[in-house]
Amino acid sequence: MFPTKKVQSLIGSKIQVEMKGPLRHVLEGTLNSVDDYLNIHLQETVEIVNGKRMRSLGSVVLRGNNIIMIRPVE
């Protein structure tokens, strides 16, 4: 299965997205949409820094080239 198809199968689910950067920067939210470049739209997004929930961000659009890992939340 191609990565875009796998991520598209997660639409409507809660996911965590690890972003590029010097800190272990993770966003958690409900996947609303994804395109062929793995740009994603999250809703009800929360920022997690070093394992702690820092702040609520609401609706967020992330560029695919800044994403390291996408994982579903159980």
Summary of the structure (lengths in Angstrom):
residues: 74
radius of gyration: 11.4
end to end distance: 21.2
largest distance: 34.3
contacts: 199
relative contact order: 0.29
helix: 12%
strand: 58%
